[in-house]
């Protein structure tokens, strides 16, 4: 990456996209090792909103997602992506601890 005295929106987006791609590659490797087919999609933005919108756009039947297990107090203070997805999604959401 080129060093610049100015950080542009494009630089920030590339950084987030690269981090997303690295995370997706690890998950894909685990799924492929278990002979589970998958497709990766990286979307930048508010996680809960992006997940709910993507499920609607792609006509998903259900969303299955993990929780971080922060507990009730942690969720009250910091919020929970999983909780927000439950409220925003137009399809059933299954949460796995």
C-alpha positions, 0 to 999 in steps of 0.5 A: 500500500502506498503511504500518503499524507491524506487518507481518502474514502477509497483507501478506507474502503479498500482496507475494510474490503481487504480485511473482509476478504481475509476473514472470508477466506478463513471461513471458506477454507473451513467450509470447504474442508467439511465439503460444504458449498458456499458463496462469499459476498462482502458488503460494506456498511452497517452490519445488521442493515447490510445482512437484512438487506442482503437477505431480502435482495437475494430472497433468502429463506432464513438467516442463521448467525452466531452471537458473541455471547456478551450477555444481557448487560453487554447487549444493552450497553453496546447493542447487538448486531444479531439483535438488530438483524432479528428486528430488521430481517423480513425472514426468520433468524436463527441465533447460534451461541 
